[in-house]
C-alpha cells in the first residue's frame, strides 16, 4: 500500500534552508526527506525515552554528567552502613 503524499508550503529563513540543503547533500536524499527524518526524530526525542545510543552521545558531549568510580564506591559504602541495622 502506497503512503499518501501531501504537498505543503512553509516559509523558512535562509539559515534553515541552507541547513536542510546541506543535510540533503550530505545524506544524499531529498530536502523533503531531510525534513521528514528530522521531524520524526524530534518527535521521538520528545515523546519516547532516549535510545542507549542517544544516552551515550549525551554522556560523550557532557562529561560533567559522568560519576567517578570512587564516588560510587563511597556512596555504596554509606548506603550499606546506613542500612546495617535493618535486619534487627
MINUZA-623489 format. One line per field, with one value per residue: residue in three letters; chain; x negated, y, z negated of N, C-alpha, C in turn. Coordinates in Angstrom, 2 decimals, padded with zeros to 5 digits. Layout:
residu <- c(ALA, ...)
chaine <- c(A, ...)
n.x <- c(X, ...)
n.y <- c(Y, ...)
n.z <- c(Z, ...)
ca.x <- c(X, ...)
ca.y <- c(Y, ...)
ca.z <- c(Z, ...)
c.x <- c(X, ...)
c.y <- c(Y, ...)
c.z <- c(Z, ...)
! end
This chain:
residu <- c(UNK, UNK, UNK, UNK, UNK, UNK, UNK, UNK, UNK, UNK, UNK, UNK, UNK, UNK, UNK, UNK, UNK, UNK, UNK, UNK, UNK, UNK, UNK, UNK, UNK, UNK, UNK, UNK, UNK, UNK, UNK, UNK, UNK, UNK, UNK, UNK, UNK, UNK, UNK, UNK, UNK, UNK, UNK, UNK, UNK, UNK, UNK, UNK, UNK, UNK, UNK, UNK, UNK, UNK, UNK, UNK, UNK, UNK, UNK, UNK, UNK, UNK, UNK, UNK, UNK, UNK, UNK, UNK, UNK, UNK, UNK, UNK, UNK, UNK, UNK, UNK, UNK, UNK, UNK, UNK, UNK, UNK, UNK, UNK, UNK, UNK, UNK, UNK)
chaine <- c(A, A, A, A, A, A, A, A, A, A, A, A, A, A, A, A, A, A, A, A, A, A, A, A, A, A, A, A, A, A, A, A, A, A, A, A, A, A, A, A, A, A, A, A, A, A, A, A, A, A, A, A, A, A, A, A, A, A, A, A, A, A, A, A, A, A, A, A, A, A, A, A, A, A, A, A, A, A, A, A, A, A, A, A, A, A, A, A)
n.x <- c(-000.84, -000.69, -001.92, -000.16, -000.80, -001.42, -001.46, -002.94, -003.42, -005.92, -007.41, -010.74, -013.65, -016.80, -019.05, -017.97, -017.08, -019.54, -020.74, -019.05, -019.46, -022.21, -022.23, -020.70, -022.39, -024.64, -023.57, -022.63, -019.93, -016.53, -015.40, -012.89, -012.85, -014.83, -013.53, -011.33, -012.69, -013.97, -011.82, -010.48, -012.48, -012.73, -010.20, -010.30, -012.35, -011.15, -008.80, -009.36, -011.41, -014.94, -017.19, -019.70, -022.00, -021.64, -021.86, -024.54, -025.74, -024.99, -026.35, -028.93, -029.09, -028.70, -030.69, -030.63, -028.44, -029.16, -029.94, -032.46, -034.23, -035.17, -033.43, -031.04, -031.70, -032.08, -029.50, -028.05, -029.18, -028.37, -025.62, -025.31, -026.20, -024.28, -022.07, -022.68, -021.60, -019.07, -018.26, -017.58)
n.y <- c(-001.18, 002.12, 005.09, 008.09, 011.23, 014.58, 017.87, 020.70, 024.11, 026.02, 028.75, 029.53, 030.64, 031.87, 030.57, 028.15, 026.93, 026.58, 024.77, 022.54, 022.02, 021.42, 019.12, 017.42, 017.13, 016.00, 013.62, 012.52, 012.57, 013.70, 017.10, 017.12, 014.62, 015.00, 016.81, 015.21, 013.15, 014.61, 015.80, 013.51, 012.38, 014.35, 014.23, 011.62, 012.07, 013.81, 012.48, 009.73, 007.63, 008.16, 006.54, 003.99, 004.67, 007.42, 008.25, 007.60, 009.35, 011.76, 011.61, 011.61, 014.15, 015.68, 015.52, 016.20, 014.98, 012.44, 010.09, 009.62, 006.59, 006.29, 007.91, 006.50, 004.13, 005.13, 006.12, 003.70, 002.40, 004.11, 003.75, 001.04, 001.11, 002.78, 001.17, -000.92, -001.79, -002.70, -005.33, -006.09)
n.z <- c(000.00, 000.93, -000.54, -001.41, 000.09, -000.61, 000.53, -000.74, -001.80, -003.29, -005.00, -005.29, -007.05, -005.74, -006.86, -007.91, -005.56, -004.23, -005.96, -005.67, -002.94, -002.99, -004.62, -003.02, -000.84, -002.08, -003.19, -000.91, -000.01, 000.61, -000.01, -001.17, -002.39, -004.31, -006.00, -006.80, -008.21, -010.26, -011.62, -012.52, -014.15, -016.14, -017.30, -018.37, -020.22, -022.02, -022.86, -023.38, -025.46, -025.60, -023.30, -023.91, -022.46, -022.11, -024.75, -025.28, -023.46, -024.62, -027.09, -026.12, -025.07, -027.31, -029.66, -032.34, -033.42, -034.03, -036.61, -038.96, -039.67, -042.29, -043.71, -043.43, -044.80, -047.40, -047.89, -047.86, -050.05, -052.14, -051.90, -052.57, -055.23, -056.39, -056.28, -057.81, -060.32, -059.74, -059.77, -062.30)
ca.x <- c(000.00, -001.47, -001.53, 000.33, -001.77, -000.80, -002.36, -002.69, -004.33, -006.36, -008.38, -011.90, -014.72, -017.90, -019.90, -017.29, -017.11, -020.90, -020.97, -018.31, -020.17, -023.48, -021.93, -020.26, -023.59, -025.47, -022.90, -022.25, -018.47, -015.82, -015.15, -011.66, -013.21, -015.54, -012.51, -010.60, -013.53, -014.22, -010.57, -010.24, -013.49, -012.39, -009.04, -010.80, -013.13, -010.25, -007.78, -009.89, -012.65, -016.08, -017.84, -021.03, -022.98, -021.44, -022.40, -025.99, -026.11, -024.85, -027.46, -030.14, -029.09, -028.60, -031.45, -030.32, -027.38, -029.75, -030.27, -033.70, -034.08, -035.39, -032.19, -030.07, -032.14, -031.78, -028.04, -027.63, -029.62, -027.46, -024.31, -025.37, -026.30, -023.01, -021.08, -023.27, -020.80, -017.72, -017.94, -017.20)
ca.y <- c(000.00, 003.33, 006.12, 009.32, 012.31, 015.90, 018.97, 021.84, 025.23, 026.65, 029.82, 029.28, 031.63, 031.44, 029.62, 026.86, 026.37, 026.12, 023.55, 021.46, 021.71, 020.76, 017.75, 016.65, 016.81, 015.11, 012.33, 012.09, 012.38, 014.93, 018.03, 016.67, 013.50, 015.59, 017.37, 014.08, 012.48, 015.50, 015.94, 012.23, 012.23, 015.27, 013.67, 010.51, 012.62, 014.42, 011.56, 008.45, 007.72, 008.14, 005.26, 003.87, 005.44, 008.83, 008.46, 007.61, 010.60, 012.83, 011.50, 011.99, 015.60, 016.34, 014.69, 016.54, 014.08, 011.18, 009.99, 008.88, 005.30, 006.49, 008.47, 005.40, 003.23, 005.81, 006.13, 002.34, 002.15, 004.85, 003.11, -000.19, 001.49, 003.34, 000.11, -002.03, -002.31, -003.00, -006.75, -006.32)
ca.z <- c(000.00, 001.04, -001.51, -000.80, 000.12, -000.64, 000.86, -001.62, -001.63, -004.52, -004.82, -006.13, -006.96, -004.88, -007.58, -007.95, -004.20, -003.97, -006.76, -005.01, -001.69, -003.34, -005.07, -001.85, -000.07, -002.88, -003.33, 000.45, 000.01, 000.96, -001.12, -001.83, -003.26, -005.45, -006.91, -007.39, -009.20, -011.40, -012.38, -013.19, -015.19, -017.22, -017.99, -019.18, -021.32, -022.99, -023.35, -023.82, -026.22, -024.67, -022.99, -024.53, -021.68, -022.44, -026.09, -025.14, -022.80, -025.61, -028.04, -025.41, -024.89, -028.63, -030.60, -033.73, -033.87, -034.45, -038.02, -039.15, -040.34, -043.73, -044.25, -043.52, -045.87, -048.66, -048.03, -048.18, -051.43, -053.02, -051.81, -053.36, -056.64, -056.86, -056.32, -058.54, -061.42, -059.28, -059.99, -063.70)
c.x <- c(-000.89, -000.98, -001.06, -000.74, -001.01, -001.84, -001.96, -003.73, -004.63, -007.36, -009.51, -012.89, -015.88, -018.76, -019.27, -017.33, -018.50, -021.22, -020.29, -019.02, -021.48, -023.25, -021.51, -021.45, -024.45, -024.88, -022.49, -020.77, -017.83, -015.66, -013.89, -011.96, -013.99, -014.52, -011.74, -011.41, -013.72, -012.98, -010.30, -011.22, -013.17, -011.18, -009.45, -011.58, -012.23, -009.35, -008.36, -011.14, -013.83, -016.65, -019.18, -022.10, -022.86, -022.01, -023.93, -026.47, -026.01, -026.01, -028.78, -030.24, -029.06, -029.35, -031.16, -029.17, -027.93, -030.11, -031.53, -033.44, -034.23, -034.12, -031.13, -030.42, -031.81, -030.28, -027.54, -028.00, -028.68, -026.07, -024.26, -025.42, -024.97, -021.92, -021.54, -022.39, -019.35, -017.30, -017.47, -015.73)
c.y <- c(001.25, 004.35, 007.36, 010.39, 013.63, 016.95, 020.16, 022.92, 025.84, 027.74, 029.60, 030.44, 031.02, 030.38, 028.23, 026.17, 025.84, 024.84, 022.36, 021.05, 020.98, 019.33, 016.87, 016.22, 015.79, 013.70, 011.73, 011.69, 013.72, 015.82, 017.63, 015.53, 013.99, 016.08, 016.24, 013.42, 013.32, 015.66, 014.65, 012.04, 013.13, 014.77, 012.50, 011.01, 013.16, 013.37, 010.29, 008.64, 007.57, 006.74, 005.19, 004.66, 006.93, 009.17, 008.51, 008.89, 011.78, 012.80, 011.92, 013.51, 016.37, 015.51, 015.02, 015.68, 012.75, 011.22, 009.15, 007.61, 005.46, 007.04, 007.39, 004.43, 003.84, 005.84, 004.76, 001.99, 002.85, 004.23, 001.86, 000.12, 002.00, 002.29, -001.08, -002.61, -002.61, -004.44, -007.03, -006.32)
c.z <- c(000.00, 000.01, -000.76, -000.90, 000.21, -000.30, -000.01, -001.37, -002.98, -004.17, -005.80, -006.00, -006.17, -005.57, -007.63, -006.60, -003.86, -004.74, -006.09, -003.72, -001.97, -003.80, -003.90, -001.01, -000.79, -002.94, -001.99, 000.52, 000.39, -000.28, -001.89, -002.80, -004.48, -006.47, -007.58, -008.49, -010.45, -012.27, -013.16, -014.36, -016.39, -018.00, -018.88, -020.39, -022.42, -023.65, -023.98, -024.66, -025.27, -024.47, -023.71, -023.78, -021.98, -023.81, -026.04, -024.47, -023.77, -026.60, -027.39, -025.27, -026.21, -029.67, -032.06, -034.28, -034.38, -035.93, -038.16, -039.95, -041.86, -044.40, -044.42, -044.64, -047.23, -048.92, -048.46, -049.63, -052.41, -053.03, -052.66, -054.85, -057.18, -056.98, -057.16, -059.64, -061.01, -059.59, -061.41, -063.91)
! end
